[in-house]
Amino acid sequence: MELQVSPVNEETVFSKLKKKRIQKLNGPDSPLYKVIWPFIYIARVFGFAPYNFSQDRIMPSNINLIFTMIATIFYSYALYEVCVKFTNIKRDIPVLGQLEDVKVLINYSVVMYEVGLTMFTRNSFVRIWAALQDYDESVRQLGYSRKETWTAIVAWFFVIVTTVIWIVINRSGMYAFMESWFHNVRYMLPYLGTLVSVYKFVAVVMFLGQRFRHLNAIALQNLPPVTGRGTVTVSKKVGFI
């Protein structure tokens, strides 16, 4: 009895083994998203995250844009209620009342500008996030995966500390002005929105800086070591450009 050996396609076998060995971690499964998801939901509630994942790629989301519209309504309602309250208060020094009104109007203008900027620059943010995700996946495939431990520590630290600070401010305002929780939060709402917007900008800048440092570390790691004058030994590691 004669055995027949079927030909083996080496490229097909290699590609199948490679796919089994290296699993892509994109979208919600990416290490970066897993450590910053609390801030994503907070930013969405305040109207600064009108995005969603589609096939592991972040895309502008019209559904999550509803949160931005609702946040805009709440900001406007808060401004209206605060202005009505201020107009009914008789102050001994009129100048202080005018300064308070101007401060509220400026802060409302700032948060509305930031909300509008978020709505009309969704595609730009999507491109930035896609570049971050592609970089992380590329270096991971090369064996230089990033560890997001420090990012997780910073993200949770800011969430917890900011929450505690604003709770203290809220309780202090309720005690000082004898206000209910609802009235005090209504006054602080535009300030909270501005804070979330600033945190979002700082976070994106921090993520970009982390990857530049990571790329620089990879380049330094793959520099050919100098063994003597005029003699260079090439490193065995694969260089990353």
Buried (B, 14 or more C-beta within 10 A) or exposed (E): EEEEEEEEEEEEEEEEEEEEEEEEBBBEEBBBBEBBEEBBEBBBBBBBBBBBBEEBEBBBBEEBBEBBEEBBEBBEEBBEBBBEEBEEEEEEEEEEBEEBBEEBBEBBEBBBEBBEBBBEEBEEBBEBBBEBBEBBBEBBEEEBBBEBEEBBEBBBEBBEEBEEEBEEEBEEBBEEEEBEEEBBBBBBBBBBBBBBBEBBEEBBEEBBEBBEEBBEEBEEEBEEEEEEEEEEEEEEEEEBE
